[in-house]
Amino acid sequence: MRKNERRIDLPRAADAHLRFIGQIRTPWTDRSQCPRQGALDGPECRLVLDPIWEPALAGLEAYARIEVLYWLDRSRRDLLTQSPKSDGATTGTFSLRSPVRPNPIGTSLVRLERIEGCDVVVRGLDCLDRTPLLDIKPDRCAYTPQVPPKA
């Protein structure tokens, strides 16, 4: 822990059951290598889906950007306050994009490059190699629901 950070002892959680749909392949194997924020012109990364989910990708290619949700499986979960710059100045966990959080769900808005079978190739991620993949959604800013015509 860094100076002035606070942690809490958490009871074992058993109230959420998530289904990983695949894993993310990136060039980063250590947190010190991983960018703090992804860049849309960064290296190509792959969302490698379990083959049973391939039909769920239908129509995704219509979007230039997608939102990727992932499980930060190597992050600690017990900090109430954090010192992101290691300077002793602290702030609450919920006011940061830090991977250290009670439920370490990561989210990135990425550029969709292409789809190759069960692999979705993107740019803009900021997570470690082999991070479990939770979900993929079209960029909510680009999404316009279809309104049925009036009868």
N, C-alpha and C positions, 0 to 999 in steps of 0.2 A: 504494500500500500504506500501511497505517497503522503507527504505531509498534509495534515488536516483532513484527510479523507476519512469517512465513517462507513462502517459496514454493519450488517445485521445478521444474526443467526436465523436462517430460514427453516421452517419445518418442511418436511418432504412434501412435494406437490404431487398430486395424483388426479387432478381435476381436468386435465386437457389431454386429448389424444390426437396428435397430429399425424398426418400421413405424408411422408416424404415422397415426392413424385420423381425424384432423380437426384443428381448431384451436379455441382458446378465445377467446371475445370478452368482454372486461372493459372497464370505464371507464378503466383505468390504462394510460398510454402511457409512463410514466417510472418507474423504480424508486423515486424519491423520493415519488411519489404512492401507491404500492402499500402496502396495510396489511401490517404485520409478521406478523400472523396473520389469517386470514379470520374473519368473524363471521357466524353463521347468520342474523342479521337484517340483514346487509349488502345491498348492491345486487344486483339480478339480474344474472347472467352466463350466457353461453350456451356450451355445448359443441356446436360445429357439426361434425357427423360427415360424412365423405364418404358420399354416398348408398348406396354398396355395403354399408355397415355398418348401414343402417336395420333390417333383420331381426334383427340382434343385440341390438336394444333391447327385443325382446319380453319381457315379464315384469318389466322394470326398474321400471315404475310402481308395483309392489307395495311398494317400499321407500321409507321416508321419508327415509333418508340413504344416500348413496353415497360411495364413495371414488374420487377422480379422481387419476390419475397423469399427469404432464406433463413435458415436456422443457424445462428452463430454458435455452433456446438463447442467451440473452444474458448468461449468467453466466460468469465466469472459472472455471478448473478447476485452478488451480495452487497454491492456498494450503494449507499444512500446519497453520498456526496462524492464528487470526484474533482481531481486537479488535473485537467487535461494537458496543461502546459508544464506540469511538474514544478510550478513556481510557488506552490503553497496556497494560491488562490483557489477556492473551491466553489462549486456550484452544484445544484441538485441534479441527480441522474436524469430526471425527466426533461431537463432543459438542454440536454446534449444529444448529439447523434452517436455517441460512444457505443461500441458494441457491448459494453458492460452494463447490463440492465436485468431486471427481474425475469423477464421473458425475452431472451435475446433474439428477437426477430429483426432481421435486416431487410431493408428495402432500398432498391436502386431503380431509378428511371434510366433506362439504357437505350441505345440505338440498335434496332434490329437489322442485322446485316443480311442474314439468309437462314433458311431452314433446310437441313439436310437429314431427311428421315426423322429420327428421334432427337436429333441435335438442333438446338436453336443457337445460332452464332450471333453474338452481341458485342458491343463495345460500351464501356462505361461502368463496369463493375468495380467493386472495392472490397472483395472478400477473398478468403484463403482458398487454395485449391482443395477440392473434395468437400466443400461446404454443402450440407444437405439442402436441397431445393424444396420449398414449400408450395409455391404457386407462381403463376404467370398471368398477368392481366394486361389488356391494352392500355395505353397511356390514357388516363381518365380525361385529360385535356383534349385529346383527339377523338374521344368517343362520343358519338351522338346517337342516342337510342332512336330506333325507328318508331314513329308515332303512327298507329293504325289510322286509316282514313275514317272519317265520320260516316256512320251508316245512314 
